[in-house]
Amino acid sequence: MAKILTWRWKECSDTPSEEPSTSKAAPKQRKMREFFVKWADMSYWHCDWITELQLDVFHPLMYRYINVCSDIIHVILHIYIYIYIYIYIYILYIYIVYDTLLYD
């Protein structure tokens, strides 16, 4: 495998067992990540979707790398959100203070 191009969530139902179930509930839907990968020494025409389990078993370093990168992206995103909220609250504070000073 050369690189991971993107990933998506895929809905997967639990595999039904061979013995009949006594519950009338539908099988649980669970989400599973699939990765769109480009294979080494092949063109982009031969890219495939592989499951997270396949990536973890056959390419563990690439799997760890993608998990670390996604964790870093989430941390950076949370930092930007907190900065945005802080700036928004500060602007509201300034507006309220100047508004009260102008009309008093």
C-alpha positions in Angstrom: 0.0 0.0 0.0 1.4 3.4 -0.9 -1.0 5.8 0.9 -4.4 6.4 2.4 -6.4 8.8 0.2 -9.5 9.2 2.4 -11.8 7.4 4.8 -15.5 7.1 5.4 -18.0 5.6 7.9 -19.8 2.5 6.8 -22.9 1.1 8.4 -22.4 -2.6 9.1 -25.0 -4.9 10.7 -23.9 -7.5 13.1 -23.5 -10.9 11.4 -26.4 -13.1 12.2 -25.6 -16.2 14.1 -26.5 -19.7 12.8 -29.0 -20.3 15.7 -32.2 -18.4 15.6 -32.5 -15.4 17.9 -35.3 -15.2 20.5 -35.5 -11.4 20.4 -37.6 -9.6 17.8 -35.3 -6.6 17.7 -33.5 -5.8 14.5 -29.8 -6.5 14.4 -27.7 -3.6 15.7 -26.2 -1.3 13.2 -22.6 -0.3 14.0 -20.3 2.0 12.2 -17.0 0.9 10.9 -14.3 3.0 9.1 -13.2 2.1 5.6 -10.1 3.5 4.0 -9.6 4.4 0.4 -6.0 3.3 -0.4 -3.7 3.5 -3.3 -1.6 0.4 -3.8 2.1 0.6 -4.4 3.3 0.2 -8.0 -0.3 0.5 -9.3 -2.1 3.4 -10.9 -5.0 5.3 -9.3 -7.4 3.2 -11.3 -6.7 0.3 -8.9 -7.5 2.1 -5.6 -9.7 0.1 -3.2 -11.8 0.5 -0.1 -10.4 -1.6 2.8 -11.7 -2.0 6.3 -10.1 -0.7 9.4 -9.4 -4.3 10.5 -7.5 -5.1 7.3 -5.5 -1.9 7.6 -4.6 -2.7 11.2 -3.6 -6.3 10.5 -1.6 -5.9 7.2 -0.3 -2.3 7.6 -0.1 -1.5 11.4 2.3 1.4 11.0 0.1 3.2 8.5 -2.9 2.5 10.8 -1.2 4.0 13.9 -0.1 7.0 11.8 -3.6 7.7 10.6 -4.9 7.5 14.2 -2.3 9.8 15.5 -2.9 12.3 12.8 -6.7 12.3 13.4 -6.1 12.8 17.1 -3.9 15.8 16.4 -6.5 17.3 14.1 -9.2 16.9 16.7 -7.0 18.7 19.3 -6.3 21.6 16.9 -10.0 21.8 16.1 -10.9 22.1 19.8 -8.3 24.7 20.3 -9.7 26.8 17.4 -13.2 26.4 18.8 -12.1 27.6 22.3 -10.3 30.6 20.8 -13.3 31.5 18.7 -15.6 31.3 21.7 -13.2 33.5 23.8 -13.0 36.1 21.1 -16.8 36.1 20.7 -17.3 36.6 24.4 -14.7 39.3 24.6 -16.3 41.2 21.7 -19.7 40.9 23.4 -18.2 42.2 26.6 -16.7 45.2 24.9 -19.9 45.9 23.1 -21.9 45.8 26.4 -19.4 48.0 28.3 -19.2 50.7 25.5 -23.0 50.5 25.1 -23.5 51.2 28.8 -20.9 54.0 28.8 -22.5 55.7 25.8 -26.0 55.8 27.2 -25.2 56.6 30.8 
